[in-house]
Amino acid sequence: MSQTAELININNEKVDDIVLNEAIFSFPLNEVLIKQYVLLTQANKRLGLASTKNRKIVSGGGKKPWKQKGTGRARAGSSRSPLWKGGGVIFGPTSERNYNMDMPKKARKGALKSLFAELYKGKKITFIEDFEMSDIKTKSMVNIFKTLNINKGMLILPENDDNIIKSARNLYKYKISTVDNFNIVDLLKYENIIISKSALNKLEVKLLQ
């Protein structure tokens, strides 16, 4: 049995019924895959900012503090030793650390299909007819979201549209994305996902390739 969904326009009026691909919107829930993809997305955005100096980098200590024998004190070769106050740090974090993770493409697609199916089941996806904005107007964008009864949401377009993107860039409760640059964290962050008809077609091709 095929799945159908309402297609509405920016006036929140039904204009058609569209057939959804069951390979995506009936995909079984896989929480493990979703969690792995979320962790991957967050890790790949992480910057290694913490940095300490080891004995090779820390300043000073070029000269032997005192002679090897005859002082009654323990032998010391440099004040840069980790044993000394102000010396180098052993195994401390460095800015060279790479937090990037990897995940097979098939698994990433599986996570997205699983999440899209769950969002659709929870009635958190709205399919909208393609539309254009003749100029950049934040108020017009606010009115569109208000008419659609979207309090906090992400609109997914097939490709970048400057007028739409710039009209919404100051709206902190909304985000405009494209099929090629949205991420799984955003799908979980926003209460509603709005997908244009052309974006849906492109999304289905992308996830089923």
Backbone hydrogen bonds, N-H to C=O, Kabsch-Sander energy under -0.5 kcal/mol:
donor,donor_aa,acceptor,acceptor_aa,energy
3,Q,20,L,-0.7
5,A,18,I,-2.3
7,L,16,D,-2.9
8,I,6,E,-0.5
8,I,127,F,-2.2
9,N,13,E,-1.8
12,N,9,N,-2.1
15,V,7,L,-3.2
16,D,7,L,-1.4
18,I,5,A,-2.9
20,L,3,Q,-2.8
22,E,20,L,-0.6
24,I,21,N,-1.7
25,F,21,N,-2.4
26,S,22,E,-1.5
27,F,24,I,-1.3
34,I,30,N,-2.0
35,K,31,E,-2.6
36,Q,32,V,-2.4
37,Y,33,L,-2.3
38,V,34,I,-2.2
39,L,35,K,-2.5
40,L,36,Q,-2.3
41,T,37,Y,-2.4
42,Q,38,V,-2.4
43,A,39,L,-2.7
44,N,40,L,-2.3
45,K,41,T,-0.6
45,K,42,Q,-0.7
46,R,42,Q,-0.6
46,R,43,A,-0.9
49,L,47,L,-1.7
52,T,93,P,-2.3
54,N,52,T,-0.5
57,I,54,N,-1.0
58,V,54,N,-2.4
81,S,78,S,-1.3
84,W,81,S,-2.1
87,G,84,W,-2.0
88,G,80,R,-2.6
89,V,53,K,-2.7
97,R,94,T,-1.6
99,Y,97,R,-0.6
108,R,104,P,-2.1
109,K,105,K,-2.4
110,G,106,K,-2.0
111,A,107,A,-2.2
112,L,108,R,-2.0
113,K,109,K,-2.7
114,S,110,G,-2.3
115,L,111,A,-2.1
116,F,112,L,-3.0
117,A,113,K,-2.3
118,E,114,S,-1.8
119,L,115,L,-2.7
120,Y,116,F,-2.5
121,K,117,A,-2.3
122,G,118,E,-1.9
123,K,120,Y,-1.6
124,K,119,L,-2.8
126,T,193,I,-2.8
127,F,6,E,-0.6
128,I,126,T,-0.5
128,I,195,I,-2.4
129,E,8,I,-3.4
137,K,135,D,-0.8
141,M,137,K,-1.6
142,V,138,T,-2.5
143,N,139,K,-2.3
144,I,140,S,-1.7
145,F,141,M,-2.2
146,K,142,V,-2.4
147,T,143,N,-2.5
148,L,144,I,-1.9
149,N,146,K,-1.2
150,I,145,F,-2.8
151,N,149,N,-0.7
153,G,173,K,-1.1
154,M,192,N,-2.2
155,L,175,K,-2.7
156,I,154,M,-0.5
156,I,194,I,-3.4
157,L,155,L,-0.6
157,L,177,S,-2.7
165,I,161,D,-2.9
166,K,162,D,-2.9
167,S,163,N,-1.3
168,A,164,I,-1.0
168,A,165,I,-0.7
169,R,165,I,-0.7
171,L,168,A,-1.8
172,Y,170,N,-1.0
174,Y,171,L,-1.7
175,K,153,G,-1.7
177,S,155,L,-3.1
177,S,175,K,-0.5
179,V,157,L,-1.6
181,N,178,T,-1.0
182,F,178,T,-1.6
187,L,183,N,-1.4
188,L,184,I,-1.3
189,K,185,V,-1.7
190,Y,186,D,-2.0
191,E,152,K,-0.6
192,N,152,K,-1.5
193,I,124,K,-3.0
194,I,154,M,-3.1
194,I,192,N,-0.5
195,I,126,T,-3.0
195,I,193,I,-0.5
196,S,156,I,-2.0
197,K,128,I,-1.7
200,L,196,S,-2.4
201,N,197,K,-1.9
202,K,198,S,-2.0
203,L,199,A,-2.7
204,E,200,L,-2.5
205,V,201,N,-1.7
206,K,202,K,-2.2
207,L,203,L,-2.5
208,L,204,E,-1.3
209,Q,205,V,-0.8
